[in-house]
């Protein structure tokens, strides 16, 4: 879908992945098998033919219609963001930045281009939790990741002493994590950053103070950015009163690729701008101004959520779920039955429904991070008096389903692995033939599992 929607003329890939790609019309270039012919190409400097209004990149985010939407970022916005990054962080801080975020996620824009813009190095890793095992871990001076991944690195003592700066974004940051980072040898600064893809990665930020006694705010706007807290009639609300956050300034995206109606809905005229034609972006986030001049994040206004740093439209997951055979009713919610353990849970009603088959079907339509960790099959969804789904009445998942007969671990190694499974999945017991992912495991838990297995 993304290839088709973006109308990309060229697809860069590897030979081993060609066979699993969907049908497309783009020219395919394999960076491994085609390398010899690529190396024979001209080495002369290509004349620059782009302007500040040209596209820099398109990143796809979850969409409520059931399909992701492409956010079009122009060159001017990317340059403004990098100018802020290299003005805020010194060349010493950016000397070695860990690049462990997927290129489909906008944190990667900072990780790759901020160090390259200041003469620093990009230290590539498969994921953030691979940091302790990296050959060049000692070169990493700045880590830019989500709080849940950083919490596991701290727990496993996986933060190298070379790390001086920690940037955390994508999820609410708790003060106890920030203070635990300050307790590590080498860490000098912990930053909490906030921003949607539609405003070029980051919009506000703050440096969390060492020994701070309150939860971190999301700070103040970046240089060149503006933030407004407005009511339903686009009027500014008083300090301390919750409202919706609107963003404006140099980082604002062009809009959604080939979606003018949606662009007009989310990018609205800015009545507070000094010149006509300026816009502001409706974030859908509830915030309030504090007396300090900083913004406090209060949550979402709609059903868009963030789980493990990924922005997810619950409607997109529900749309995919409703298309599965036998599903009559469905709803997807985010549960946090244990502190810091947010996960998607799907509730379904219908005939002949099994969690394993539903999970398999969703994996064919959705990225892994959007597949619910648990499926609860009900006779019918609970309703409010006005006929809407009563989300508060939905029961907590009792445990895995569809796993078959319990088979006890047979060796010491199986016992260790089963114990780690149970700890991470918060279960009483796990059998030797149980599947980690069928039990509700996801990519972040898998990284935590790998980290703990190395230390076992």
N, C-alpha and C positions, 0 to 999 in steps of 0.2 A: 504493500500500500504506500509506504513512504517513497519508494523509488518512483512509483507511478505518479504520486501527487507532486513530487518535487520536479519531475521531468528532467532528472539528472542525465546529462549526455554521456557521462563516463562513470563507471563503477570500479573503484580500486579494491582488489581482494587478493586472495591467495589461491593457488591451484586446488588445494584440498577442500576449499569451500565452494568451488564452482558448482559441484553436483548437488548441493543442498539449497542453492539460491532459487527463489521463485522465478517464474517467467518475467522477463523484462526486456526493454528495447535499448537499454544503455550499452555503450561499448564497454566491454570488460577488459580490464588490464590487470594481469596477475603480477604483483610486485616481485614474486619469486621466480616463476618460470619465464616471465618476459623480461627479466632484469638485463640480460645481455643486449637485447635490442634497445632497451631504454638507455643503457650506458653508451650506445653508439649515436645517440641523438646529439643535436647541437648544444654547445656549452656557452654560447654567446648570451649576454644579458637580454632578457625579453623586455621590450619597451612597455612601460606602465600605461595601461589603457583604462584604468579605473579611477573613479572619482569618489568623493566622500559619501555620495548617495547610493553607490553601488552596494550590492549585497556582500557581506563578509561571510555569513554562514546562515544556515537554517537548522534549528533544533526542534524536534517534535516533542510535544507534551500531551498528556492525556486529555481526551476530549469527551464531553458529555454525550455526544451523538453516537458513541461507539467506535469512533475512529480518531486517531491522534491528529492534532493540528500543528502545522509548521509555523514556528515563530521566526520571522524574517528580521535579522539584525543587520544594519547597514555598517559600512566601514567607519563612518563618523562616530557611531556609538561604541564600536569596539575600540577605536583609538582613544576615545574619552575615558573608557573604563581602564585601559592599560596605563594611561597617563596618571589616573588616580592611584593605581596600584603601585607604580614605580615612584610616585611622590610620597605615598604613605609608608611603604616598606623600603628600607635601605637596600643597597646593593649587597651588603653583607647578609641581610635577612633572606634575600632572594638568591643567594649564591648556590644553593642546592635545594630545589623544590621537588617534593615527592609528587609524581604524576601517576596516581593510582585510580583515578576516577574514569569511568566510561566516557568516551568521547560523545556519547548521546546525552550526557548530563552536563549542565552548564558550569559546574565547578571546574571542569577540565579546561575551560578557557583561561582561567587564572593559572592553573597548574602548568600549562604549556607555554603560554605567551608572556606571562609576567616575568619569569626568569629570563627568557630569551630576549626580552626588551631591555634588560639591564645587565646583560653579559653573564648571567648565571647559567647553571646547568639544570637540565630536566632529568631527574632520576626516576626512571620508569619502573613500575611494579605492576603485577597482575591485579592486586587489590591492596588496600591499606594494611590489612593484617599480614601481608607478606613482608612488611618492612623489616622485622627482626632478622629474616633470613637473606636479605639482599646482600650481595657482595659489596655494593657501594653504600650500605646503610650509614656508614660514618660520614658520608658526604652530605647527608640530608640536614638542612638547616631550618626548613619550614615544612610543616605538614598541614594540608588543607583538606579536611574531610568532614564527615558527619559525626555528631557526638556519640552515637551508638558504636561506631567503629573505634573511635578514640578511647571510649571506656574499656573496650576489650583489650586494646593495646596497653593501657595502663594496668589493667588487671593481670595481664601476662608479662608485665615488665618488658614490653617490647618497644619502648621509645628510646632510641639511641641518645647518648649524651650530647651528640652534635646538634640536636634539635633545639633551636633557640625560640622559635615562634610557632604557635599553633593557631590555625584559623579553623573555626567550627561554624558550620552552616547546614541548612537543610532540615534541621529538627530543632525543637526547643532545647536550649542549653541549660543544664542545672548547675547551680553554683558549686555544689560539692565536687563535680567533675572538674570545673575550672580550678578550684583550689588544690585538688589532687595533682593537677598538672604543674602547678607552681611548686609543689613539693618535690618534683623531679629535678635531678641535677641537670642544669643547662637551660631549662625553660625560663625565658625572661618575659615573654608576653603571650597572653591568651586573648584572642579576639572572637567576638560573637558577631556574625555577619548575617544579613537578611536580604533577600531579593528574589523576585520571580524572573523566569527566563525572559519575559517581556520587557524587562528593564536591564538587560545585559548583565546577568549574573548577580551582582550585588547592588543594593540600593541604599542600605543603611549599615552602620557598623559601630561597634564600641570596643574599647580595650577593657577587659574585665580587670578590676583592681585586685591586687594580691590582698588576701585577708578581707575581701568584701563580705559584708554580712547579709546581703540580699541577693535574690535571684537576678541574673543578668537581664538587662534590657536589650532591645535591638538597636539602640543607639540613635545616632543622628544621620541625616542624609550624606551621601558621598559628595565631594566637590563636583559641582555642575548638576547635581540632582536636587529635586524638591519633593517634599512630602506634605500632603494635606490630610487632615482627619475631618471627614465630612459626614453630615447626616443624610437621610434619604432624599433630601431636597438640595443636596450639594452645598449646604451651608456649613461653615466651620463650627465645630462643637467646642465648648469651653474646655479648658485644661482639666484633665481628670475624668472627663466624660467619654465613654466609649463611642467610637464611630468607625466608618470604613476608611481604610487607608487608600489614598490615591497618590500615584507617583507621576512626576513630570521631570523634564530636563534632558540632558544630553544622552542618557542611556536608553531612552524610549525606543522600542522596536518600530520598524515600519508598519508592522501589523501581522496578521495571519496570512500565510501564503495562499493566494487565490481564494480568499474568503472575505470579501468586502463587507458583507452584512455582519459577520462576527467581529470583524475589526472595528466597525462603527459602534457596535454594542459595548465593547470593552475599552476602546480608546476613544474617549469622549472629549468634546471641546473644553478647554481649560478657561473658566471664567476669571481666573486670578492671574492670568499671564499678562505680560506687558504689551504683547503684540498679537494681532489676530492670526488665526490658523494654528496656534499651539494646542497641543492635546495633553491629556493626562490619562493614566491607565487605572482602571478599577481593579484592585487586587483581590477583592472578596475577603480580605483579612480584617478582623476587628482589632483595633489598637486604641491607645489613648496617650495623650501627651502627659508627661510627668512634670513636676515643678522644676526638675533639673534640665528640662528642655530635651529629654530623651523620650523615645517611644517605647511603650510597653506592649508586647504582643499578647493578645487575649484569645486568639483562636480564629476559626473560619466562620464566615457567615453562611456559606452554602454547604453542599455535600462533597466539596473537594477536600482531600486530606493529604497528609504527608506521612508516609510510612518508610522508615529507614532512609529518609532523605529524598525519596521519589515522590513526585507530585502525582496524585491519582484522582481521577474523576470516578466516584463510585458508580455513576450512571453508565460509564463505559464497561465496567466489570459486570454490572447487572445486565446490560444489553447482551454481552457475550454469554452470560449464564442462561438467560431466557431462551437463547437459541439452541440449547442442548436438548437432546431427545428426552422426553418424559417430564421436563420441568414445566409446571403449571404456574407457580408463583415463586418469586425469588427476591431477596434483598441482601445487600452486602453492607456490613458495618465494620468500623474499626473498634477493636476491644483492647483494653489495657488492664487485663486481670491481674497482672503483676507489674509493679513499678518499672517503667522504662522498657516494657516489652509490648510494644504496639504491634498488632497483627490484624490482617484482614480475615473476617469470618463470614462465610456465606450461609444463608438460611434458605432452604428450598422446600417446596412442597410439590408433589406430583406422583408419578407411578414408576416403579422399577428404578429408583434412584440409588446409585452407589457413589460414595465419595471418590473412589479411585477412577471411575469412568468420567465423572464430572471434571476432576482435576486434569485428566488426560485430554479431554475435549477443550478445556480452557487453554492449556499449554499450546494448542495448535493455533489459537487466535490471539493470545495475549503474551506479552513479555513475562518472564518468570516473576518479577517483582509485583505484578498485578494479579497473580494467581492466589486466591485465598489460602491461608495456612490451614484452615479447618472448615469442614462442611457439616452443617447440622440439618438433618432431614426431619421435617415436621409434617403433621397431618394437614396443617394449614397455618398461615402466618397470623399472629395475633394482630387485631385491629383496634383502633381507637373508636370512640362512639361516632365519629364522623366518617368512618370507613377507611382511614389511612393506616398504614402499617405502624403498629405500636412498637417502636424500636426499643423502648425501655423495658418492654415485656419479653424481649427475646432472651432465651436462656443461654447461659454460658456453655461452651462446648464441654461435654463430659469426658471426651478423650477420642482417640483415633478410631476410625471405623474402617471396615474392609480389610483388616490386616490378617485375618485368618487365625488359626490356632497358635497359642503362645508356645514358642520353643525356647527353652532356657539356654543361656550361654554355656558352651561346652568346654571352653579353654580359658586360661587366664587372660589372654588377649581379647577374646570375645567379651569377657566379663568387664574389662576396662572400657572397651568401646561402648558396650551397653550402658554402663554407668554414666559415661559422658553424654550419651544420647538422652538418657533420662534427666540428667541435670539441666541440659540446655533446653529440652522440650518440656520441662516441668511435669514429668510423669513419674508414677510410682515404679514402673518397671518397663523394660523394653526387651523384646525377644531377639534371639540370634538371627532370625530371618525377617525381621521388620525393616522396612525401608525408611530411612531418615526423612526423605521428602514426603512420603505418603503419610508420615506421622505429623506433618506440619512444618518440617524444616524449610528454611529458605536460604538465600545466598549468604546473608550476613551470618546466620547461625552456622552455615557450613564453614565459613571462614573462621568463626570462633572455634568450631570443632577441630579444624585443622591445626589451629594454634595450640589448643589444649592437648591434642594427640602428640604434637611434637614435644610438649613438656611432660608427658606422662611417663 
